[in-house]
Amino acid sequence: MKKIKHKKLLKMARLEADKAINSAFDEVHRIAETKTGDITPFQVLKMEELTEDLAKLITAQVWQNL
């Protein structure tokens, strides 16, 4: 198995985490039959923190299994 660089793995995890979080918002809005709307600066900050935390968790879990 080819070992990926940690930095590249984290970058990929960030992209996937961002897609997953956006998909969750889209799906819940679809179920609620609402449109995505305005987001507050605090909500933007929280989403960025969640994305980073999730990316780090994914990266750590994958890294330990390489």
LOMAR-410425 format. One record per residue: residue in one letter; residue number from 0; x, y, z of N, C-alpha, C in turn; chain. Coordinates in steps of 0.1 Angstrom, whole numbers. Each point is the difference from the previous one (the first is absolute). Example, Ala and Ser with C-alpha at 12.3 -4.5 7.8 and 13.67 -1.06 7.14 Angstrom:
<nodes>
+------+-----+-------+-------+-------+-------+-------+-------+-------+-------+-------+-----+
| type | seq |   n_u |   n_v |   n_w |  ca_u |  ca_v |  ca_w |   c_u |   c_v |   c_w | mol |
+------+-----+-------+-------+-------+-------+-------+-------+-------+-------+-------+-----+
|    A |   0 |   132 |   -57 |    78 |    -9 |    12 |     0 |     9 |    12 |     0 |   A |
|    S |   1 |    -4 |    11 |    -7 |     9 |    11 |     0 |    -8 |    11 |     8 |   A |
+------+-----+-------+-------+-------+-------+-------+-------+-------+-------+-------+-----+
</nodes>
This chain:
<nodes>
+------+-----+-------+-------+-------+-------+-------+-------+-------+-------+-------+-----+
| type | seq |   n_u |   n_v |   n_w |  ca_u |  ca_v |  ca_w |   c_u |   c_v |   c_w | mol |
+------+-----+-------+-------+-------+-------+-------+-------+-------+-------+-------+-----+
|    M |   0 |     8 |   -12 |     0 |    -8 |    12 |     0 |     9 |    12 |     0 |   A |
|    K |   1 |    -3 |    10 |    -9 |     7 |    12 |    -1 |    -4 |    10 |    12 |   A |
|    K |   2 |     9 |     5 |     7 |    -3 |     9 |    11 |    -1 |    14 |    -5 |   A |
|    I |   3 |   -12 |     6 |     3 |    -3 |    14 |    -4 |     6 |     9 |    10 |   A |
|    K |   4 |     4 |    12 |    -5 |     5 |    10 |    10 |   -11 |     5 |     9 |   A |
|    H |   5 |     3 |     3 |    12 |   -10 |     4 |    10 |    -7 |    13 |    -5 |   A |
|    K |   6 |     8 |    10 |    -5 |    -6 |    12 |    -4 |   -10 |    -2 |   -12 |   A |
|    K |   7 |     3 |    -9 |    -9 |    -9 |    -2 |   -11 |   -12 |    -7 |     5 |   A |
|    L |   8 |     1 |    -9 |     9 |   -11 |    -7 |     6 |    -9 |     9 |     7 |   A |
|    L |   9 |     5 |    10 |     8 |    -8 |    10 |     7 |    -7 |     9 |   -10 |   A |
|    K |  10 |     6 |     3 |   -11 |    -6 |     9 |   -10 |   -12 |    -8 |    -6 |   A |
|    M |  11 |     2 |   -13 |    -3 |   -11 |    -8 |    -6 |   -11 |    -1 |    10 |   A |
|    A |  12 |     3 |    -2 |    13 |   -10 |    -2 |    10 |    -8 |    13 |     2 |   A |
|    R |  13 |     7 |    12 |    -1 |    -8 |    12 |     1 |   -10 |     2 |   -12 |   A |
|    L |  14 |     4 |    -4 |   -12 |    -9 |     1 |   -11 |   -12 |   -10 |     2 |   A |
|    E |  15 |     2 |   -12 |     5 |   -10 |    -9 |     2 |    -9 |     4 |    11 |   A |
|    A |  16 |     6 |     5 |    11 |    -8 |     5 |    12 |    -9 |    11 |    -5 |   A |
|    D |  17 |     5 |     9 |    -7 |    -8 |    12 |    -5 |   -12 |    -5 |    -9 |   A |
|    K |  18 |     3 |   -10 |    -9 |   -11 |    -5 |    -8 |   -10 |    -7 |     9 |   A |
|    A |  19 |     4 |    -8 |    10 |    -9 |    -7 |     8 |    -9 |    10 |     8 |   A |
|    I |  20 |     6 |    10 |     6 |    -8 |    10 |     7 |   -10 |     7 |    -8 |   A |
|    N |  21 |     4 |     5 |   -12 |    -9 |     6 |   -10 |   -11 |    -9 |    -4 |   A |
|    S |  22 |     3 |   -13 |    -2 |   -10 |   -10 |    -4 |   -10 |    -1 |    11 |   A |
|    A |  23 |     4 |     0 |    13 |    -9 |    -2 |    11 |   -10 |    12 |     0 |   A |
|    F |  24 |     6 |    12 |    -1 |    -9 |    12 |    -1 |   -10 |    -1 |   -11 |   A |
|    D |  25 |     5 |    -4 |   -12 |    -9 |    -1 |   -11 |   -11 |   -10 |     2 |   A |
|    E |  26 |     4 |   -12 |     6 |   -10 |   -11 |     2 |   -11 |     4 |    10 |   A |
|    V |  27 |     5 |     7 |    11 |   -10 |     4 |    10 |    -9 |    11 |    -5 |   A |
|    H |  28 |     5 |     9 |    -8 |    -9 |    10 |    -6 |    -9 |    -7 |   -10 |   A |
|    R |  29 |     4 |   -10 |    -7 |    -9 |    -7 |    -9 |   -11 |    -7 |     7 |   A |
|    I |  30 |     3 |    -7 |    11 |   -10 |    -7 |     9 |   -10 |    11 |     5 |   A |
|    A |  31 |     6 |    11 |     5 |    -9 |    10 |     6 |    -7 |     9 |   -11 |   A |
|    E |  32 |     3 |    -3 |   -12 |    -6 |     7 |   -11 |     3 |    15 |     1 |   A |
|    T |  33 |    12 |     4 |     3 |     4 |    14 |     1 |    12 |     2 |    -9 |   A |
|    K |  34 |     3 |    12 |    -3 |    12 |     3 |    -8 |    11 |     4 |    10 |   A |
|    T |  35 |    12 |    -2 |    -4 |    11 |     4 |     7 |     0 |    16 |     0 |   A |
|    G |  36 |     3 |     6 |    11 |    -2 |    14 |     1 |    13 |     7 |     6 |   A |
|    D |  37 |    -2 |    11 |     5 |    11 |     8 |     5 |     6 |    -8 |    12 |   A |
|    I |  38 |    13 |     2 |     2 |     7 |    -6 |    11 |     7 |    11 |     7 |   A |
|    T |  39 |    -1 |     0 |    13 |     6 |    10 |     9 |    16 |    -2 |     0 |   A |
|    P |  40 |     7 |    11 |     3 |    14 |    -1 |     2 |     4 |   -11 |    10 |   A |
|    F |  41 |    -7 |    -1 |    11 |     2 |   -10 |    10 |    -1 |   -14 |    -6 |   A |
|    Q |  42 |   -11 |    -2 |    -8 |    -2 |   -13 |    -6 |    11 |    -3 |   -10 |   A |
|    V |  43 |     5 |    10 |    -7 |    11 |    -3 |    -9 |    12 |    -4 |     8 |   A |
|    L |  44 |     3 |     7 |    11 |    11 |    -4 |     8 |    -1 |   -14 |     6 |   A |
|    K |  45 |   -12 |    -4 |     4 |    -3 |   -13 |     6 |     2 |   -11 |   -11 |   A |
|    M |  46 |    -5 |     3 |   -12 |     2 |    -9 |   -11 |    15 |    -2 |    -4 |   A |
|    E |  47 |     7 |    10 |     0 |    15 |    -1 |    -2 |     7 |    -8 |    10 |   A |
|    E |  48 |    -4 |     2 |    13 |     5 |    -7 |    11 |    -3 |   -15 |    -1 |   A |
|    L |  49 |   -13 |    -3 |    -3 |    -4 |   -14 |    -2 |     7 |    -7 |   -11 |   A |
|    T |  50 |     2 |     7 |   -11 |     7 |    -5 |   -12 |    14 |    -4 |     4 |   A |
|    E |  51 |     7 |     9 |     7 |    14 |    -2 |     4 |     1 |   -11 |    10 |   A |
|    D |  52 |    -9 |     0 |    10 |     0 |   -11 |    10 |    -3 |   -14 |    -6 |   A |
|    L |  53 |   -10 |     0 |    -9 |    -3 |   -13 |    -7 |    12 |    -4 |    -9 |   A |
|    A |  54 |     6 |     9 |    -7 |    11 |    -3 |    -8 |    12 |    -6 |     8 |   A |
|    K |  55 |     3 |     6 |    11 |    10 |    -5 |     9 |    -3 |   -13 |     6 |   A |
|    L |  56 |   -12 |    -3 |     3 |    -4 |   -13 |     5 |     2 |   -10 |   -10 |   A |
|    I |  57 |    -5 |     2 |   -12 |     1 |    -9 |   -11 |    15 |    -3 |    -3 |   A |
|    T |  58 |     8 |    11 |    -1 |    14 |    -2 |    -3 |     7 |    -8 |    11 |   A |
|    A |  59 |    -3 |     2 |    12 |     6 |    -7 |    11 |    -4 |   -15 |    -1 |   A |
|    Q |  60 |   -12 |    -3 |    -2 |    -5 |   -14 |    -1 |     6 |    -7 |   -12 |   A |
|    V |  61 |     1 |     7 |   -11 |     5 |    -7 |   -12 |    15 |    -2 |     2 |   A |
|    W |  62 |     7 |    11 |     5 |    15 |    -1 |     2 |     4 |   -11 |     9 |   A |
|    Q |  63 |    -8 |    -3 |    11 |     4 |   -11 |     9 |    -2 |   -13 |    -6 |   A |
|    N |  64 |    -7 |    -1 |   -11 |    -3 |   -13 |    -7 |     9 |    -2 |   -12 |   A |
|    L |  65 |     9 |    10 |    -3 |     9 |    -2 |   -12 |    11 |   -10 |     4 |   A |
+------+-----+-------+-------+-------+-------+-------+-------+-------+-------+-------+-----+
</nodes>
